[in-house]
Amino acid sequence: MGEKGETLDAVLKETVDLENIPIEEVFENLRCSREGLTTQAAEERLAIFGHNKLEEKKVVLLPSTKVILFDFLVHVFNMCFSF
């Protein structure tokens, strides 16, 4: 795979700015054409790079500012009026 693998690796590591080069250079860097990939090329890339999917990340949601403010005000109110 030699040079082809190195070029694709550079693209994977984002060392090639595909947004700011002519379209023909993009195809050259990606080793593809306007018609897309052959089945064999697609299978090779799948073996190298894996499936094109995003990693799922757990998101920790914080209470909104309104909820925090409301809880604070309830606490202050309770302190002021609990004799």
N, C-alpha and C positions, 0 to 999 in steps of 0.2 A: 504494500500500500504506500510506502515511502513518502514521496512529496505530497501525494493526495491526502494522506492521513495527517501530515503536518499542517497543510492548509486548512483542513476542516477543524483540526485542533485549535488553530489560531482563531478561527471563527467562533468556536465554542468558548474560548477564553476571552472573547470580545476584544482581541487586539486588532481586528479589522473593522473599520468604521463603514459598515455597509450602507448607511443612510446618506453618506456624502461622497460616494464614488459613482462613476457611470454604471448604468445597468449591466452592460456587457462585462465589466469588471466584477460585478456582484456575482453573475453567473459563473465567471471563471473562478472566483474565490470559493464559491459553493460547489464547484464541479458539477453543475447541472445546466439545463438549458430552459428556454421559454416553454418547452413542451413538458418539462418536469423530469422526474427520475425514471429510470427503467426499474422493473421489478427487482432485478438483481442488485442494483445500486441502493434501492430502498431497503432491501433486506440487509445489505452490508452496513448501512448507517444505523439501522435498528439494532444490529448486533454491537456496534461501536458505542452509540449514544443512548440506547434504550428508548422507551416510549416517550413521546412528547406530552408530558403531563406535568401539572404544577404540584408541588408538594403541599400537603395539607398541614396547616399550622393551627394550633389551638390559639384562640383569641380570648384574652382576658378582658372582659368588659367592666369598666369602672362605672359606678353610679353617676348619673348626670349631675351637673352642678346644682340644678334645682333640688334634687333629692338631698344632696349634702347640705345645702343651705336650709332646707326645711327641717332636716334632722337637727341641725345646730340650733335653729330657732326654737324648736320644741324642747330641746334640752335646756336652753336658757330660760324659756318660759317656765318650765317645771322647777328650775332652781329658784326663780324669783317668787313664785307663788305657792311653793310647798312649805307651809309653816308647820 
